[in-house]
């Protein structure tokens, strides 16, 4: 079994400022590569912040040139990054909450949030999910926030052969205990490594909890950010054993 390093990127997003947030993502990707990370997941709507009523104006097609700096960095670093962005799959289509997979090989994949929070339907259309990603010897299933509040979502991922479950989220202080307990439970119930990438500062009027985390397939906490702020929560596998590390940025 080859060595593998995955990570959750905990970031603070500047509301609606895609250009500035891209620069922050580039810094995070560079730092991740310096720590040997090969696969990196960012929070929900990381490139815009959680700003539902700006989403229609900010939404892009997945192949948009807006993402060119991130895609080039991914290729240069040989790092796959999953970034959060409102997307339209056709010019007149509804706005979806996207997790865009910027491949180390230059490819781009699209996951769209399947389960909307109450009220999100005012700005977004429910998506269709996406394919499980093969990376080295792992099969990684994606989730965006409320997806994981439906037990069927991680169960179907596990039944489809996923060995890891990576969620880009916005979790508030008030919701953190319940949401992190759900994710920890899925890790042990389904035997999957679980990564949670949360916002590291306020977004969309929410006081985000930070504390991004990784749980091993037996449900044990491998590593977690201690609070808010930019950080990498890293999971490294060597010889079949996982170790964790938190890097504050």
Secondary structure as the mmCIF struct_conf table of DSSP 4:
data_model
#
loop_
_struct_conf.conf_type_id
_struct_conf.id
_struct_conf.beg_label_comp_id
_struct_conf.beg_label_asym_id
_struct_conf.beg_label_seq_id
_struct_conf.end_label_comp_id
_struct_conf.end_label_asym_id
_struct_conf.end_label_seq_id
STRN STRN1 UNK A 4 UNK A 10
STRN STRN2 UNK A 11 UNK A 11
HELX_LH_PP_P HELX_LH_PP_P1 UNK A 12 UNK A 14
TURN_TY1_P TURN_TY1_P1 UNK A 15 UNK A 16
HELX_RH_AL_P HELX_RH_AL_P1 UNK A 18 UNK A 34
TURN_TY1_P TURN_TY1_P2 UNK A 35 UNK A 36
BEND BEND1 UNK A 38 UNK A 38
STRN STRN3 UNK A 39 UNK A 41
HELX_LH_PP_P HELX_LH_PP_P2 UNK A 42 UNK A 43
TURN_TY1_P TURN_TY1_P3 UNK A 44 UNK A 48
BEND BEND2 UNK A 50 UNK A 50
HELX_RH_3T_P HELX_RH_3T_P1 UNK A 52 UNK A 54
HELX_RH_AL_P HELX_RH_AL_P2 UNK A 55 UNK A 58
STRN STRN4 UNK A 60 UNK A 60
TURN_TY1_P TURN_TY1_P4 UNK A 62 UNK A 63
HELX_RH_3T_P HELX_RH_3T_P2 UNK A 65 UNK A 67
HELX_RH_AL_P HELX_RH_AL_P3 UNK A 68 UNK A 77
TURN_TY1_P TURN_TY1_P5 UNK A 78 UNK A 78
STRN STRN5 UNK A 80 UNK A 87
BEND BEND3 UNK A 89 UNK A 90
TURN_TY1_P TURN_TY1_P6 UNK A 91 UNK A 92
BEND BEND4 UNK A 93 UNK A 93
HELX_LH_PP_P HELX_LH_PP_P3 UNK A 94 UNK A 95
STRN STRN6 UNK A 96 UNK A 102
TURN_TY1_P TURN_TY1_P7 UNK A 104 UNK A 105
BEND BEND5 UNK A 106 UNK A 106
STRN STRN7 UNK A 108 UNK A 112
BEND BEND6 UNK A 115 UNK A 115
HELX_LH_PP_P HELX_LH_PP_P4 UNK A 116 UNK A 117
TURN_TY1_P TURN_TY1_P8 UNK A 118 UNK A 119
HELX_RH_3T_P HELX_RH_3T_P3 UNK A 120 UNK A 122
TURN_TY1_P TURN_TY1_P9 UNK A 123 UNK A 123
STRN STRN8 UNK A 129 UNK A 129
HELX_LH_PP_P HELX_LH_PP_P5 UNK A 131 UNK A 132
STRN STRN9 UNK A 133 UNK A 135
TURN_TY1_P TURN_TY1_P10 UNK A 136 UNK A 137
STRN STRN10 UNK A 138 UNK A 144
HELX_RH_3T_P HELX_RH_3T_P4 UNK A 145 UNK A 149
BEND BEND7 UNK A 150 UNK A 150
HELX_RH_AL_P HELX_RH_AL_P4 UNK A 151 UNK A 159
TURN_TY1_P TURN_TY1_P11 UNK A 160 UNK A 161
BEND BEND8 UNK A 163 UNK A 163
STRN STRN11 UNK A 164 UNK A 168
STRN STRN12 UNK A 172 UNK A 172
TURN_TY1_P TURN_TY1_P12 UNK A 173 UNK A 175
HELX_RH_AL_P HELX_RH_AL_P5 UNK A 176 UNK A 190
TURN_TY1_P TURN_TY1_P13 UNK A 191 UNK A 191
STRN STRN13 UNK A 193 UNK A 197
STRN STRN14 UNK A 199 UNK A 199
BEND BEND9 UNK A 200 UNK A 201
STRN STRN15 UNK A 203 UNK A 203
TURN_TY1_P TURN_TY1_P14 UNK A 204 UNK A 205
STRN STRN16 UNK A 206 UNK A 206
STRN STRN17 UNK A 208 UNK A 208
STRN STRN18 UNK A 213 UNK A 215
TURN_TY1_P TURN_TY1_P15 UNK A 217 UNK A 218
BEND BEND10 UNK A 219 UNK A 219
STRN STRN19 UNK A 221 UNK A 224
BEND BEND11 UNK A 226 UNK A 230
STRN STRN20 UNK A 231 UNK A 238
TURN_TY1_P TURN_TY1_P16 UNK A 239 UNK A 240
STRN STRN21 UNK A 241 UNK A 248
#
